[in-house]
Amino acid sequence: MAADSPLHNLDDVRRHAELDSIDFIFVHPLSMSGRVLPENMLRDIGTRLAQDQMSYSYSHSRSMELLTRPNVGRLQVALVWDDALFAATTLSDSVRHIEFPELDRMPILNDLILVRSDFEFAPELSRLLIAYKNKDIGFEPIDQAEYDKLVLWNRHVRIPHGANDELRLVSVKKIGQILLHSSRSLNIPPRVALVLSGGGVLVSSGCRDRVGGAPCRTAQGGPASGH
């Protein structure tokens, strides 16, 4: 939160959330570090958020920037990955971190490829993936300790209810936010394809998320049958 925020600890956050006086700034509906994990941990301590208590910035750095802007009304809390605070050196004096032990103890998993224990081609698939290398992607086997992290996630973390609906309906403003973040983060300009097909509209951006490397999301405004 902002350095001068009246929120000083997790109890303050929980109390003001119950009073509906906090706007929780998440990164993306399906961001593990920027929405899924922190919302699950908030729910575990008894804080359940309504949709009108949440907003999305589509960028970890943008979430932090929003904390530094004058805000009339609700207090603001941003949920970002740990390194965002260290990366945004120009904001270090304007924002501060609140201890959240339950959240701090949970690991953030990297992308995993899992198969059933009885999948007969698992050894061959593993060898092929480990042998595959390019400048952006590399695979390596995980040990039991890493797998135990996955078991922990499966026990405690669930995809937020309604997240798929949030992804299907994306406003023009949100598309603009995604493209703006891409233009600030990458050395190549973002691209947008607008396809009219089957009475619907499909908008797809060609940018990639700087942190996760995942393609930016598609916004669908109706049934679209082609690309």
Helices and strands as residue ranges (DSSP letters): H 10-18, E 22-26, I 32-36, H 37-44, G 51-53, E 54-56, H 60-67, E 75-78, H 82-87, G 89-91, H 101-104, H 122-131, H 144-156, H 163-168, H 172-185, E 192-197, E 200-205, E 218-220
